[in-house]
Structure formats: C-alpha cells, structure tokens
Amino acid sequence: MSYHTKYVKSFLIATVLLLASCKKTVKSVENPNEGDERGAYTTKDSWYSPAPPSSGQNHQPIGNNHFHALDSLHTLKALSMLESKTIIPLSRKEAADLGVVINPKTSLNPYLVRALYLNKGTGAYFLSTSVDTLFVSHGSLGKHAVPMTRDCLIVELPKEPHVLYVDVMMAE
C-alpha cells in the first residue's frame, strides 16, 4: 500500500470517527429517529447484532494489519461459509484459498467473521476485542438511508472469540 493510500485511508477513518462523535449528525442504526428522522439504513440484516451498552469500555483495538477484507470473488464463497456460523477458524491454507496470505512469523490465528456495511466506499472497518468477544463495526459517510450489505473479514487473533457483535454507523 502506497504512502498516499495509507494517508487517505487514515484521513477517512479520522473523519468518520470525528463525525460519529457528533451525536447530532450521526444516524443511529438502533434508533433511526435519533439525530435524523431518515435513519441510516432501509433494511436491517439478520447479521446485525450491536453490542449492548453493558459491553464495557475495555476494548483492545485490532490494527488494520490484522484484519483483511476479501475481494468480490472470494467474498461470495466466504459468505456462503458464514450462513450458519458467525466465526469460522481457518488454517493458513484456507485463508490463502480466500485470497489472504497470513504472515508466517505471526503467532495469531486466522478467523473468518461476519461483517456488514452501509457505504463501503466511504467508510472503514473498526475492530476490537474484549476478553472472549469480537466487535466488528463499519462506519461510513452518507446522505441518505441505504440497505445493510453483508461482508466478511479474515481477522488474526490469539484465540477464537465466543461472541461476535456486528454493527454499522453512518455520519453525514
């Protein structure tokens, strides 16, 4: 990834986080009437599972180099794999078969996990862990409600999480 691409991605992430922190402009997915009567989505996907408020604040962020989006060809295969499971442990070969090469020097294990987004091109994924829980959130920019779209990620973790929360947010 070039320096320019990294800079643009960092700028976009910072912008989404800044806008998301402004309660007036964020369209809450859980309560579409909060902050904006239009809401952030037109259809709610069954994979949507936001973390409860009691999930705590002790989340450890997962760096961008430890989770990987799949290309469109591999995404179709991975989505079918995730129909009945939220998290699937993968071997390094299985990750490579899905287009993701895991650094052989890492002690982390690859997991295929569910994800959702609203506007993929104007946003970014934010992942964190807490004890045995994985939080997958996608924040994006947009001016009108859109349907939730299923996606999947390969995440490198020290151990398999037992709980997965999948969330989306949109800011104007």
Phi and psi restraints in degrees (value plus and minus 20) as a CYANA .aco file:
   2 SER   PHI     -92.5   -52.5
   2 SER   PSI     143.0   183.0
   3 TYR   PHI     -79.3   -39.3
   3 TYR   PSI     -62.6   -22.6
   4 HIS   PHI     -81.8   -41.8
   4 HIS   PSI     -64.5   -24.5
   5 THR   PHI     -81.9   -41.9
   5 THR   PSI     -64.4   -24.4
   6 LYS   PHI     -81.4   -41.4
   6 LYS   PSI     -61.1   -21.1
   7 TYR   PHI     -83.6   -43.6
   7 TYR   PSI     -67.2   -27.2
   8 VAL   PHI     -82.7   -42.7
   8 VAL   PSI     -63.3   -23.3
   9 LYS   PHI     -83.0   -43.0
   9 LYS   PSI     -64.3   -24.3
  10 SER   PHI     -81.9   -41.9
  10 SER   PSI     -61.4   -21.4
  11 PHE   PHI     -83.8   -43.8
  11 PHE   PSI     -63.0   -23.0
  12 LEU   PHI     -83.6   -43.6
  12 LEU   PSI     -64.7   -24.7
  13 ILE   PHI     -80.7   -40.7
  13 ILE   PSI     -65.9   -25.9
  14 ALA   PHI     -81.7   -41.7
  14 ALA   PSI     -59.4   -19.4
  15 THR   PHI     -84.9   -44.9
  15 THR   PSI     -66.1   -26.1
  16 VAL   PHI     -81.6   -41.6
  16 VAL   PSI     -64.8   -24.8
  17 LEU   PHI     -83.3   -43.3
  17 LEU   PSI     -61.2   -21.2
  18 LEU   PHI     -83.5   -43.5
  18 LEU   PSI     -67.4   -27.4
  19 LEU   PHI     -86.8   -46.8
  19 LEU   PSI     -56.7   -16.7
  20 ALA   PHI     -85.7   -45.7
  20 ALA   PSI     -46.1    -6.1
  21 SER   PHI     -97.3   -57.3
  21 SER   PSI     -33.6     6.4
  22 CYS   PHI    -110.1   -70.1
  22 CYS   PSI      80.5   120.5
  23 LYS   PHI     -76.1   -36.1
  23 LYS   PSI     -53.2   -13.2
  24 LYS   PHI     -87.5   -47.5
  24 LYS   PSI     -52.6   -12.6
  25 THR   PHI    -118.4   -78.4
  25 THR   PSI     -27.6    12.4
  26 VAL   PHI    -105.6   -65.6
  26 VAL   PSI     113.1   153.1
  27 LYS   PHI    -111.0   -71.0
  27 LYS   PSI      88.8   128.8
  28 SER   PHI     -89.7   -49.7
  28 SER   PSI     109.9   149.9
  29 VAL   PHI     -94.2   -54.2
  29 VAL   PSI     -59.6   -19.6
  30 GLU   PHI     -88.0   -48.0
  30 GLU   PSI     -58.1   -18.1
  31 ASN   PHI    -147.4  -107.4
  31 ASN   PSI      69.2   109.2
  32 PRO   PHI     -78.3   -38.3
  32 PRO   PSI     -41.3    -1.3
  33 ASN   PHI    -104.7   -64.7
  33 ASN   PSI     -26.7    13.3
  34 GLU   PHI     -99.5   -59.5
  34 GLU   PSI      97.2   137.2
  35 GLY   PHI      65.6   105.6
  35 GLY   PSI     -46.1    -6.1
  36 ASP   PHI    -185.0  -145.0
  36 ASP   PSI     103.7   143.7
  37 GLU   PHI     -88.8   -48.8
  37 GLU   PSI     -31.7     8.3
  38 ARG   PHI    -100.9   -60.9
  38 ARG   PSI     -44.2    -4.2
  39 GLY   PHI      58.2    98.2
  39 GLY   PSI     152.4   192.4
  40 ALA   PHI    -120.7   -80.7
  40 ALA   PSI     -39.2     0.8
  41 TYR   PHI    -157.1  -117.1
  41 TYR   PSI     136.4   176.4
  42 THR   PHI    -117.2   -77.2
  42 THR   PSI     -50.5   -10.5
  43 THR   PHI    -154.1  -114.1
  43 THR   PSI     121.7   161.7
  44 LYS   PHI    -120.3   -80.3
  44 LYS   PSI     103.8   143.8
  45 ASP   PHI    -103.5   -63.5
  45 ASP   PSI     129.9   169.9
  46 SER   PHI     -86.9   -46.9
  46 SER   PSI     -37.6     2.4
  47 TRP   PHI     -97.4   -57.4
  47 TRP   PSI     -34.1     5.9
  48 TYR   PHI     -87.6   -47.6
  48 TYR   PSI     100.4   140.4
  49 SER   PHI    -168.6  -128.6
  49 SER   PSI      59.3    99.3
  50 PRO   PHI     -86.0   -46.0
  50 PRO   PSI     130.7   170.7
  51 ALA   PHI     -89.3   -49.3
  51 ALA   PSI     120.6   160.6
  52 PRO   PHI     -88.7   -48.7
  52 PRO   PSI     134.9   174.9
  53 PRO   PHI     -76.3   -36.3
  53 PRO   PSI     -45.8    -5.8
  54 SER   PHI     -99.4   -59.4
  54 SER   PSI     -15.0    25.0
  55 SER   PHI     -90.8   -50.8
  55 SER   PSI     -27.3    12.7
  56 GLY   PHI      67.5   107.5
  56 GLY   PSI     157.1   197.1
  57 GLN   PHI    -133.7   -93.7
  57 GLN   PSI     -21.5    18.5
  58 ASN   PHI    -109.3   -69.3
  58 ASN   PSI      32.9    72.9
  59 HIS   PHI    -109.0   -69.0
  59 HIS   PSI     118.3   158.3
  60 GLN   PHI    -120.1   -80.1
  60 GLN   PSI      96.5   136.5
  61 PRO   PHI     -83.9   -43.9
  61 PRO   PSI     127.5   167.5
  62 ILE   PHI    -122.3   -82.3
  62 ILE   PSI     103.3   143.3
  63 GLY   PHI     -84.3   -44.3
  63 GLY   PSI     131.4   171.4
  64 ASN   PHI     -76.8   -36.8
  64 ASN   PSI     -44.4    -4.4
  65 ASN   PHI     -99.9   -59.9
  65 ASN   PSI     -21.7    18.3
  66 HIS   PHI    -134.7   -94.7
  66 HIS   PSI      -9.2    30.8
  67 PHE   PHI    -162.3  -122.3
  67 PHE   PSI     128.4   168.4
  68 HIS   PHI    -157.3  -117.3
  68 HIS   PSI     108.2   148.2
  69 ALA   PHI    -100.5   -60.5
  69 ALA   PSI     131.0   171.0
  70 LEU   PHI    -117.9   -77.9
  70 LEU   PSI     133.2   173.2
  71 ASP   PHI     -92.3   -52.3
  71 ASP   PSI     148.8   188.8
  72 SER   PHI     -82.3   -42.3
  72 SER   PSI     -56.3   -16.3
  73 LEU   PHI     -82.8   -42.8
  73 LEU   PSI     -67.2   -27.2
  74 HIS   PHI     -95.5   -55.5
  74 HIS   PSI     -46.5    -6.5
  75 THR   PHI     -81.6   -41.6
  75 THR   PSI     -61.7   -21.7
  76 LEU   PHI     -78.9   -38.9
  76 LEU   PSI     -64.3   -24.3
  77 LYS   PHI     -84.7   -44.7
  77 LYS   PSI     -65.9   -25.9
  78 ALA   PHI     -85.3   -45.3
  78 ALA   PSI     -58.0   -18.0
  79 LEU   PHI     -80.7   -40.7
  79 LEU   PSI     -60.2   -20.2
  80 SER   PHI     -87.1   -47.1
  80 SER   PSI     -53.3   -13.3
  81 MET   PHI     -85.2   -45.2
  81 MET   PSI     -51.4   -11.4
  82 LEU   PHI    -112.7   -72.7
  82 LEU   PSI     -12.2    27.8
  83 GLU   PHI     -75.6   -35.6
  83 GLU   PSI     -63.9   -23.9
  84 SER   PHI    -131.5   -91.5
  84 SER   PSI     -23.5    16.5
  85 LYS   PHI    -148.4  -108.4
  85 LYS   PSI     124.9   164.9
  86 THR   PHI    -107.9   -67.9
  86 THR   PSI     -50.8   -10.8
  87 ILE   PHI    -157.2  -117.2
  87 ILE   PSI     112.4   152.4
  88 ILE   PHI    -147.8  -107.8
  88 ILE   PSI      99.1   139.1
  89 PRO   PHI     -85.7   -45.7
  89 PRO   PSI     118.8   158.8
  90 LEU   PHI    -141.7  -101.7
  90 LEU   PSI     131.1   171.1
  91 SER   PHI    -102.3   -62.3
  91 SER   PSI     147.3   187.3
  92 ARG   PHI     -83.3   -43.3
  92 ARG   PSI     -54.4   -14.4
  93 LYS   PHI     -87.0   -47.0
  93 LYS   PSI     -62.6   -22.6
  94 GLU   PHI     -83.4   -43.4
  94 GLU   PSI     -58.9   -18.9
  95 ALA   PHI     -82.9   -42.9
  95 ALA   PSI     -63.4   -23.4
  96 ALA   PHI     -83.7   -43.7
  96 ALA   PSI     -57.5   -17.5
  97 ASP   PHI     -83.5   -43.5
  97 ASP   PSI     -42.4    -2.4
  98 LEU   PHI    -116.1   -76.1
  98 LEU   PSI      -9.8    30.2
  99 GLY   PHI      70.4   110.4
  99 GLY   PSI      -9.8    30.2
 100 VAL   PHI    -140.0  -100.0
 100 VAL   PSI     100.1   140.1
 101 VAL   PHI    -116.3   -76.3
 101 VAL   PSI     101.1   141.1
 102 ILE   PHI    -109.0   -69.0
 102 ILE   PSI     114.1   154.1
 103 ASN   PHI     -76.3   -36.3
 103 ASN   PSI     102.4   142.4
 104 PRO   PHI     -85.3   -45.3
 104 PRO   PSI     -36.8     3.2
 105 LYS   PHI    -105.4   -65.4
 105 LYS   PSI     -31.1     8.9
 106 THR   PHI    -101.0   -61.0
 106 THR   PSI     128.5   168.5
 107 SER   PHI    -114.2   -74.2
 107 SER   PSI     -19.1    20.9
 108 LEU   PHI     -99.6   -59.6
 108 LEU   PSI     133.3   173.3
 109 ASN   PHI    -127.0   -87.0
 109 ASN   PSI     123.9   163.9
 110 PRO   PHI    -104.1   -64.1
 110 PRO   PSI     120.5   160.5
 111 TYR   PHI    -154.0  -114.0
 111 TYR   PSI     116.4   156.4
 112 LEU   PHI    -110.1   -70.1
 112 LEU   PSI     106.8   146.8
 113 VAL   PHI    -152.6  -112.6
 113 VAL   PSI     134.2   174.2
 114 ARG   PHI     -90.4   -50.4
 114 ARG   PSI     130.9   170.9
 115 ALA   PHI    -172.9  -132.9
 115 ALA   PSI     141.4   181.4
 116 LEU   PHI    -156.7  -116.7
 116 LEU   PSI     137.0   177.0
 117 TYR   PHI    -166.9  -126.9
 117 TYR   PSI     143.0   183.0
 118 LEU   PHI    -123.8   -83.8
 118 LEU   PSI     -82.0   -42.0
 119 ASN   PHI    -141.3  -101.3
 119 ASN   PSI      73.7   113.7
 120 LYS   PHI     -81.6   -41.6
 120 LYS   PSI     -59.7   -19.7
 121 GLY   PHI     -90.5   -50.5
 121 GLY   PSI     -37.7     2.3
 122 THR   PHI    -133.0   -93.0
 122 THR   PSI      -1.5    38.5
 123 GLY   PHI    -164.5  -124.5
 123 GLY   PSI    -186.1  -146.1
 124 ALA   PHI    -175.1  -135.1
 124 ALA   PSI     137.3   177.3
 125 TYR   PHI    -107.7   -67.7
 125 TYR   PSI     126.0   166.0
 126 PHE   PHI    -149.4  -109.4
 126 PHE   PSI     100.1   140.1
 127 LEU   PHI    -140.4  -100.4
 127 LEU   PSI     125.4   165.4
 128 SER   PHI    -171.5  -131.5
 128 SER   PSI     143.8   183.8
 129 THR   PHI    -148.8  -108.8
 129 THR   PSI     138.0   178.0
 130 SER   PHI    -174.4  -134.4
 130 SER   PSI      94.4   134.4
 131 VAL   PHI      35.2    75.2
 131 VAL   PSI    -128.6   -88.6
 132 ASP   PHI    -130.8   -90.8
 132 ASP   PSI       6.1    46.1
 133 THR   PHI    -138.7   -98.7
 133 THR   PSI     119.0   159.0
 134 LEU   PHI    -134.2   -94.2
 134 LEU   PSI     111.2   151.2
 135 PHE   PHI    -131.4   -91.4
 135 PHE   PSI     102.2   142.2
 136 VAL   PHI    -139.1   -99.1
 136 VAL   PSI      98.3   138.3
 137 SER   PHI    -151.7  -111.7
 137 SER   PSI     123.2   163.2
 138 HIS   PHI    -141.2  -101.2
 138 HIS   PSI     104.7   144.7
 139 GLY   PHI    -130.6   -90.6
 139 GLY   PSI     117.6   157.6
 140 SER   PHI    -164.9  -124.9
 140 SER   PSI     149.6   189.6
 141 LEU   PHI    -123.2   -83.2
 141 LEU   PSI     125.7   165.7
 142 GLY   PHI    -195.6  -155.6
 142 GLY   PSI     139.8   179.8
 143 LYS   PHI    -128.9   -88.9
 143 LYS   PSI     -30.6     9.4
 144 HIS   PHI    -167.4  -127.4
 144 HIS   PSI     141.6   181.6
 145 ALA   PHI     -85.2   -45.2
 145 ALA   PSI     121.3   161.3
 146 VAL   PHI    -156.1  -116.1
 146 VAL   PSI     140.3   180.3
 147 PRO   PHI     -92.7   -52.7
 147 PRO   PSI     131.2   171.2
 148 MET   PHI     -90.1   -50.1
 148 MET   PSI     120.7   160.7
 149 THR   PHI    -141.5  -101.5
 149 THR   PSI     113.1   153.1
 150 ARG   PHI     -93.5   -53.5
 150 ARG   PSI     124.0   164.0
 151 ASP   PHI    -167.8  -127.8
 151 ASP   PSI     157.2   197.2
 152 CYS   PHI    -169.2  -129.2
 152 CYS   PSI     134.6   174.6
 153 LEU   PHI    -153.1  -113.1
 153 LEU   PSI     133.4   173.4
 154 ILE   PHI    -124.2   -84.2
 154 ILE   PSI     102.9   142.9
 155 VAL   PHI    -137.0   -97.0
 155 VAL   PSI     115.1   155.1
 156 GLU   PHI    -115.8   -75.8
 156 GLU   PSI      99.3   139.3
 157 LEU   PHI    -156.0  -116.0
 157 LEU   PSI     136.4   176.4
 158 PRO   PHI     -91.4   -51.4
 158 PRO   PSI     -49.0    -9.0
 159 LYS   PHI    -170.6  -130.6
 159 LYS   PSI     140.8   180.8
 160 GLU   PHI     -91.8   -51.8
 160 GLU   PSI     107.7   147.7
 161 PRO   PHI     -94.2   -54.2
 161 PRO   PSI     131.5   171.5
 162 HIS   PHI    -118.9   -78.9
 162 HIS   PSI     -38.2     1.8
 163 VAL   PHI    -149.5  -109.5
 163 VAL   PSI     118.2   158.2
 164 LEU   PHI    -146.8  -106.8
 164 LEU   PSI     107.4   147.4
 165 TYR   PHI    -132.3   -92.3
 165 TYR   PSI     111.6   151.6
 166 VAL   PHI    -142.1  -102.1
 166 VAL   PSI     104.7   144.7
 167 ASP   PHI    -157.7  -117.7
 167 ASP   PSI     138.3   178.3
 168 VAL   PHI    -156.4  -116.4
 168 VAL   PSI     135.3   175.3
 169 MET   PHI    -168.6  -128.6
 169 MET   PSI     134.9   174.9
 170 MET   PHI    -159.4  -119.4
 170 MET   PSI     120.0   160.0
 171 ALA   PHI    -145.2  -105.2
 171 ALA   PSI     128.6   168.6
